[in-house]
């Protein structure tokens, strides 16, 4: 019916061919708004004042080219026109490489790519336009979806597969910093601003954000979460999805791939399922999956997230899993099959699709075929594809070799109707994003949007709101140590030092921080050595990496010691504290670090979360009264860490988990002081 309707309309409305051009906007029926239409290689057909791209070059407006038709009809029409090879290529999403990705698009029919580098916005827009031209030049003119991990945050430790970029667009505090603001409306505004920037540079999909709950303090990916509270994380993830996508996907949206289903936070001893030794998700506490780990993902689904990413891990059945309706693929003694989540039919079908009512598509994590196929590693790659597709996975991240997927189809391991279902999900997203009408962007406009000072001004508000004041002792004059207001700073000689892994890096960052203070706050007198100082400002920036600090024989450590994974020279910190009368300690709290060694020697302590140094200084100098609250508790000591149940937030551990300072304050979840 849809095809006959299209042909009938074509017969009665005069057609005008606009060769290889951007067409002026036409008028949609019933007074609706016509979309922007731009074509660089294929003709544009003008019919009744409306414009349509002739993507298959046949001189007609076919249903998939007709933006007046419902997405469902357009997707069905295009699937029928695609070859098996074109469908299979669409089901792979690969890291973008300027050399290898072009033949992957033109020869293997890939249409999803992950942008991991960080060019200037104008340059990125120009390159993405070139890739879209390759898509337009193809047989059916199918556009390309450019994807990225988060790229709008302070990002000192650029980690592959987590967050590789930062600094070219408006720059906001890290995810934990957004959570510390306790301001979902501001977070939604962040996402709206970022979405505008992303679409301007030609990125339409985000591998973000993490709906995982940080119930294990040693997990190396804690900094990508919104903390340990299911309620707070749900509020944050809902705001992010709504801000990036809007009420529904459209030409201004950035489609979200929320990760990781069904919750990647319960990492035993902090070990990550990127590694074989961290491959299980365990729920030793009865009901913890449903109580703590599902609510944020449910919030993302309720907000309309376009896709969901399962984690690498596999469940380990111990009687604590959420109860689901029985299905034929269950065995009597198992709740879930003990295979990776992307291969796990009960997880993806019964839990995510049925119980959680998800109707988008499932996007695998990077490299589940072959490399991290936990529980199915004895299968061939073709068999792994077949099992994942049968479980409900629709697109596979990290691969460029389409041959094993094609083998699974041609040998009958996968029925083509299941391939069609996956491709329909993907095309639906493309149509809704408006890419079939206009996949291009204006590079100069992209640079202007990225450089907009109003966007950064709003980001700076979030930076200041993210700072948490943990401790503020008396200064001996009836006042507190902080703030160091203008009336007090005159007699201050401030020693500044940065502590992070690597002495050379620490020295470089110390110089940069001193120069920032001298440039922006000339009323502050800087001391060259601790001995001549009245005050010290010590900025401590520990870090953990899943690739370096999580090893088979030694899990990640959150101790702040030079010989630990964090590489923090605590002996040097203690030496400075002994030499300077008043010490202000700023800890970049990207994990719940153990502060029991360096905190007692401080007189004031603030916690930041990949927050700008300017925002921290605004709090210290009294230009902003701190309002931030801890998104997770800071553990009392190593014993508290080792006792923790990795699937339970600190406030439900059942023992005194949180650190208590000398003034009697406990650094529990939600703690944070103000000046007045």
N, C-alpha and C positions, 0 to 999 in steps of 0.2 A: 504493500500500500504506500509506504513512504517513497519508494523509488518511482512508482507511477505518478504520485503527486508531484514530485520534483520535475519529472519530464513534462507533465501537463503544464506546469507553471512556465517552464522554459519555452513551451510552444506558444504561449499567449503573450508573454512579456518580451519586448524587444531587447536583444543582447547587444552590449557594446564591449568590445575588447580593449582593455587598457594595457598595452604591453609593458611588462617588467617595470611597474611603477607603483608608487604609493597613491592609492585612490582617495579622493575626498570622501568624507563620511556621508553616508546616505541616510535615508529615513526608514526605520523599522516599522512593521505593521502595528496598528493600534497605538501609535504614538510612542512606541518603545524606542530606546536609544540604540542606534547602530554602533557596532564595535569599530574600533580603529582597525583598518585593514592595510597591511603593507606587504608587498611582494617584490622581490628583487630579481628573480629569475623566471618565474612563471607569470602568465598573464593574469590580470584581474578582470573578471566578468562583471559588467554593470547591468543590472536588471531592475527596472522599475525604480531607478534612483538608488538602489542598494548595491553594495560591492561584495564580491565573492572571489576568493582565490581559486584559480584553476590548477590545483595542486598536481593532478595527474595528466594535465596537458591534453585533455580530450575535447576541449571547447564547450563542455557542458558543466552545469552546476550539479554535481552529484550529491547525494544525501550527506556524505561526510564533510563536504565542503560548504554546506548550507547552514550557517549559524542560526537561522530561524527555526531549525528543527531541534527537538529535544536531544540532549546528549546521548541518551540511551539508543536512539535511532541512528545517530551519527556513528557511534562506536560500533554498533552491530554491522552497519554497512561497510565500514573500513576493515573490520576483522575478516569479513567475507572476501575482500579484495587482496588480503595479504597472503604471501606465500608462507610455508612452514619456516623457511629460513628467516624471513622478516620477523615473524612472531618470536622465534627463539632469540634472535638478537635483541629484541626489545626487552627480554626478561633478564638481561645482564646489565649491571651498572658498574662502571669501571672508573678508577682514578684517571683524571684527565692528564694526558701527556700530549704536548703540542705536535709530536711526531707520530706516535703509534695510534693515537685516538682517531686521527682522520681516516686511516684505512679501516679501523674498527667500525667506524660509522658507515663508510661507503661500501665496504666489502662484506662485513659481518652484520650490518644493520643495527648496531647498538644505537640507542637513543637516550640513554641516561649516563651522565658523566659526573664525577665528583671533582670539584675544584679544590685543590689542596695548596696551591701557591697563593701569593698575596700581592698581585700587581696594583699599580695605581688604578683607581676606578675607571678612568677614561680608557686606559689600555685594556683593562679586563672587559669592558663593554665592547670595544672594537674586536677583541679576540672571540668573544661569545657570538657576536654578529657573524663572523666568518664561519663559525661552526654551524650556525643556523642556516647559512647559505648552502652548506653541504647537505643539510637535511632537506631543504627546499628543492635542491637539484635532483634528489632521488626520485625513483619511479612514482611513488605516491605522495612525495612532498611532506613526509611526516616530520614534524619539528623535533627539537632536542630539548631535553630537560636538564639544565645545569644545576648541580646540587652542591651543598657545602655543609661542613660542620660549622658550629658557631664562629663568627668572625667580628663580633661587636663588643668584645671584652678585653680588659687588660690581660695580656697573655704572655707572661715571662717565660713559660716553659712550653713551647709549641710542641705538641705531641701528635704524632700521626694517628689518625683515627679518632681523635678526641677533639682537638681544636688546633688547627695548623696555622691560623691566620689571626690578625688583629692589628689595629692601628690605622687602617686605611679608611674606615667608616667611623661613624660616631662610636665612641669608646666608653663602655659602661663597666661598672664593677662586675666581678665574676658572679656566677649563678648563686653561690652562697651569700655574696654581698647583696644581691637582689632580695634573697630570702630574709636577710638581716634587716632590710628596710621595713618589713611587715606591711608593705604598701602594694597590694595587687593592682590598684588602678595605675600607679606609676609604672609597674612592670608591664601592664598592657600597653601603656603609652610607649614604653621602650620598644615593644614588639611592633607597634604600628610604625614608628620611625624607622626601625631596622628593615621592616618589610619594604618600605618605600625605597630605601637605599639598595636593597638586594635586587628588586625588580629593575631599578635603574641601571645596574651593572649587568643585568642579564642572567641572574640566578633566580630560579623559580621554586626551588625545593630545598628544605633544610633537614639535615640529619640531626634533629634536635627536637625538644630538649630531653634531658634525662628525668624520667619519672621515678627513678630508683630512690629508695630510702636508705640513708646512710646509717645503718644499724651496726656496722663494724668499723671502728675508728681507724683501722690500719689499711683499709681499702685504698688503693692508689688512684681511684677515680672519684673519690669523695668530692673533689672540687667541682665536678660537673653536676652535682646534685643540688637540690634545694634544701638539704638538711635531713634531720632525722624524724621530723613530725609528719605523719601522713596528712594531717589537716593542712598544715602550712604548705607542704609540697603540692597538694591538690589545688590549693588556691593559686599558687604560683604557676603551675603547669597549665591550668585553665586560662589564666590571664595571658600567658604566652601564646597558646594556640589561638585564642580569640584575636589577639593583636596581630599576629602574623597572617592569619587566614581570613579574618572578618567573620561575619555570620555564616557565610558560605564561600567556597572557592570562587574566585573571579580574576580578571586581568590584573588586579592590584595585589593579589594574594601571594604569599609564599607558602606552599604546601608543607605541612609539618610531618616528619617521621618521628614519632615519639618513641623513646627507647628507655628501658629494655623490658619487654614482656617476658614473664609475668612479674618482674621485679628483680633487678640484678644486685640489690644491696646486701643480702645475707652471705657475705664472703667469709668463709671460715678462715680465721687467722689473717684475713685481708688478702688471701690468695685469689687471683683473678682468673677467669676461664679462658683468657687468651692462652693460658698455659695448661698442659695436661694435668699438672698437680693441683689446679684450682677449678677443675671442670664441673664440680657438683654445686647445685643450689640445695642447701639443707635447711630444714625448718624444724629444729629440735623442739621448739616451743609450740605446743598444741594451738592450732588456729592462727599462727603468726602470719602465714601467707595472706589470708583473707583480711585479717585485722589491720596489718601494718603495710603490706607491700602492694596490694591491689588498688587501694583507694586513689592514689595519684594517677595511675594508668586509667582507672575508670573515669576520673575527672577529664583527662585528655580526650577519651573517647566521647564523653558527653559533650565536650566542647567542639567536637567534629574533626579531630585530627585525621588527616588524609590517609596516613599509613602508620603502622606499628612495626617496630623492629624487635624481634626476639633476641635474647642474649645467647652467647655461645653455650652456656651452661646446660647441664642436664639435671633433672630432678633426682633426688635420692629418696625413695619412699621410706618413710619412718612413721606413718600414721598421723602426721600433722597437716597433711595437705587439705585444701578446700574440698568439700564434698560436692561431687558432680553427678549428674545422671549417668547411669551405667550405659556403656556402649559395647558393641560386639568386639571392638579391638582391645578391650580391657581383659587382663587375666584376673583370676579370682583373688590373687594375693597382691595385686598392684593397683594403686590409684592412678599413677601416670607411668607410661613407658619410660625407662631410664635411658633416654636418648636426648641429644641436644634439642633445645626448644624449637628450632626451625624445622626439625624432623618429627616433631611430637604432635601427633594428631589430637590427642585429648587436650593438650595445652592450647593449641591454636583453634581447633574447631569447638570443642565443648566449653572451654573456659573463655577464650578471647572473643570468639564470634557469637556463641550462643548465650553464655551466662552474662558476659559483659556487653553484648549487643553491638559488636563492632562490625561495620559494613564497608570499611575501606580495604586497602590491600596490605599484605604482609611483605615486608622488605627485610631480607636476611641481613645479618651482620656480615662484615667483610671477611671473606675467606672460609666460609663454612664447608665448601666443597673441597675435599682433600686435606686441607691443613688442620682445621679444627672441627672435624666431623665426630664430635664426642658421642660414643655409643654406637656409631655406624661406620667406624673407620675400616672395618673389614670389607665393606661394600665397594664396588667399583664407583668411579665418579658418575657414570651414567645411572647406576642404581641409587646413588646418593641424591641425585637430582630427582629421580622418580619418587623416592620416599619423601623428600621435602615437599614436592608439589602435591603429592597425595595428602600430606599433613596440612597443607594450606598455604605454603610459602608461594608468593607470586612473582618476586623479582629477587635476583641473587647479586649481592654486592661483592666486588673485588675481582671478578673474573673477566677475562677477555676471550677465552677460548670457548667458542660456542659448540665445538664438536661433540663433547660428551652429552650436552643437552640434546642436540640433534640426534645422537645415537639413542638416547632414551625414548625419543619420539618414534624414530624409524623402526626400532626393534619392538615396539608395542609396550614398553615399560610404562609409558605415559600416554594416555589417550589424548588425541588432539582437542577434544572438547574441554579438557582441563587446561590445556595451553590457551585455548580461546578465552576461557574464563579469566585467566591471569591477564592476558593482553587487554581484555575489555576493561578490567580495573584500571590499568595503566593509561589507556586511551581516554577513559573517563576523566582522569585527573588532567591530562593534557588539554582536552576540550574545555573543561571548566576553567582552566587557567588562561584561556584565550589564546593559546599558542598557535592554533590552526588559523587564526585571523591575523595575528601580528606577533611574531616571536622576536622582533628586533627592538633595539633600544638606541637612544641618542647618546653617544659617548660624552659630548660636552655637557649635556644635561646631567649625566651620571656623575661627573666630577663636581658640578655645582651642588647637587643634592648631597653628595658625600661630604663636601666642605661647608655645609650650612652651619653657621655658628649657633643658630637656635637649637639645632639638634644636640650639639655638644653641651649647650647650657643646661638642657634637661638631663643629659647624662651626668653632668656635674652635680646636680641635685641628688641623684641616686647615689653617687659616690659619697657625698656627705652623710646622707641618711643611713648608709651601710656601716659606718664606723661604730663600734661597740666600745664603750668605756667600761673596763672591768674593775679597775682599782684606782683610787684617788686618795692617797693618804693626806694627813695634815701636814702643813708646811712649817709649823712651829710659830707662825705669826697669827694664828687664829683662822687662817684660810687653808684651802686645799692646795695641793701641788699644782693642779690644773684648774682653770686655764691660765696660761702665761699671757695675760692681757698686756696691752701696750704700757699700762702704768707700772707693770711689774718687770717687764722684760729689759728695762734699761740697765739693771745691775746684773743681768744674766750673761755668763760666758758659756756658750753651748758647744759641747763636744758632740760630733755626729759620727756614727759608724754604722755601716751596713754589714750584716752577717748572712751569708748564703753559702752554698756548697762551692768550694774553690776559692783560695785566697786571692787569686788574680781578679776573679769576677767580683768578689767582695770589695776589693780596692777600687775597681772601676765604678761600681755602683755607689760607693761612698763619695767619690769625687762628684758624681752626677747629682747626688742629693745635696751635698754642700753647695754646689753651684746653683741649684734650684732655690735653696733658701737665701743665698746671697742676692740672687736676681729678683726674687719676688718679695723678700722681706728684709730689706737692708737695715731695719732697726735692730735686728738680731746680730749680736757679736758672736762670731764663731771662734772657738778655741782650737788650737792645733793639736793639743795633747790632753789626755784626761787630767793630768796633774794641774793644769792651769784653768780647768773648767769649774764652774759652779753647778752646772747641769749637764747631763748627758742625754742625748736622744739616740737610742739604739733600735735600729730597724732590723728585725730578724725575719728572714724569708726562707723557711725550710721548703723542701720539695720532695716528692716521691714520684717514681716512674714505674709503671707496670713492666716495662721492658728491661729495666736495669735493676730495680730494687726488689723484685719479686722473683726469687729463684727457687729451684726445686728443694734445696736443703735449708733455705733461709728466707722466711717470709718477710714482708715489709715491716719496718720498725718506725715508730713515731717518736722515739726518744730524740731529744735535741742534744746530740753529742757529735763530736768531730768524727769519731770512728763508727758512727751509725749511718743508716741510709740517708738521713737528712743532711749530713755533712756540716752541721752547725758547730762552730767552735765555742762550746759552752765555757771552757776554761778562760778564754779571752773575755767573754761576756762577764764572768764573775770577777775577773781582774779589774775591768773597767768599773764595775759597780762598787768595788772596794775603794777605788781612788776618787770617785765623784760623790759629792754629798747628796745630790738629788738626781735620780735616774728615771727617765720616761722610757718605757719599753713598748714598742709597737711590734706585734707578732702578726705576720701575714698567715691567717689561719685557714689554709686550704685543706687541712686535715685537723682533727681534734688533737693537736700536739700535746705531748707531756711537758707541762711547764714547771714541774716540781723542782727542777734544778735551777732555772734562771729567774723564775717569778719572785721568789722571796726577797731577792736583793733589789727589787725595783720599788719605786715610790708611787708610780702611776703606770697603769698598763692599759693599752688600747688594743683591740683586735680588729684587723682589717681582712678583707677577702678579695685579693687582687683589686684593691682600691687604689685610686690615684694618690700619689704622695701629697698633692695639693690639698685633697680632702682631709687627709690625716692631719696636716699642718693647720688647716682651718679649725679643726677641733682642738688641737693643742693650744693654739693661740686665742681661743675663745671667740672666734668669728662664727662658730656654729656650735650650738648646744647639742651634744650627742643624743641620738634617739634610737640607735640600732640595738637589736637584741640577738643573742646567740642563736644560730640555727641548729646547733647541737651542743651537747654538754662537753666540757673538757675534762678528761679523766683524771682521777686523783693521783694515780701512780701506775707503775707497770703491772702490779698485781691486779688492779681494777680492770686494766685492759685485758689481761689474760683470763679473768673470770667472766668476762662479758659473754652473753649469748648473742651470737652474730646475727640473729634474726629479730632482735628485740631492741627498741629504742632505750636510751639510757634511763629514762624516767620510769620504765617498767622493769628494770633489771632486778629489783628486789634487794639491793644492798647499796651502801654509800659509794656510788660510782664517781661522783663529781668532785673536782678539786675545790678545796676550801683554803682561802688565803688567810694571811695573818690578821686581817681585820674582821674575820668571821663570815665574809661573803662566800657563797658557793657558786662556782661557775657552771651552773646547771643550764639546761635548755631554757631559752627565753630570758636569761639574765642580761642586764645591761643598766648602767647607771646614767644619771644626768647630772649636770652641774647644780641645778636647783630644782 
